[in-house]
Amino acid sequence: MVYPFMTLNDNTEIVHSEMHEDGRVLVHIETPDEKVCFKHADCWLPEYKWEDVYEYTDEELAKLEEFLKSTAHLIIEFSQEGGFDNASNF
């Protein structure tokens, strides 16, 4: 199951998985791009291990990782509660 987490000002979409049995959560990020259609990357929390990175620069990845580090506690909590909507009782 994948849950929506946030849409940033540049239309970057961030979604996350349920927590896996090993305690990890997969975060998928994609940004619309005129040249390549979508940039995308996956990041495993809590270790911040990046996989399947497509067209993001090192600088962009660093900014995304900084963002994830500031919100990882929420993503991990929501991954155990069925996403933001369930965690917030909407």
HELIX and SHEET records of a PDB file:
HELIX    1   1 ASP A   58  GLN A   80  1                                  23    
HELIX    2   2 GLY A   83  ALA A   87  1                                   5    
SHEET    1   A 5 VAL A   2  THR A   7  0                                        
SHEET    2   A 5 GLU A  13  SER A  17 -1                                        
SHEET    3   A 5 VAL A  25  ASP A  33 -1                                        
SHEET    4   A 5 CYS A  37  LEU A  45 -1                                        
SHEET    5   A 5 LYS A  49  TYR A  54 -1                                        
END                                                                             
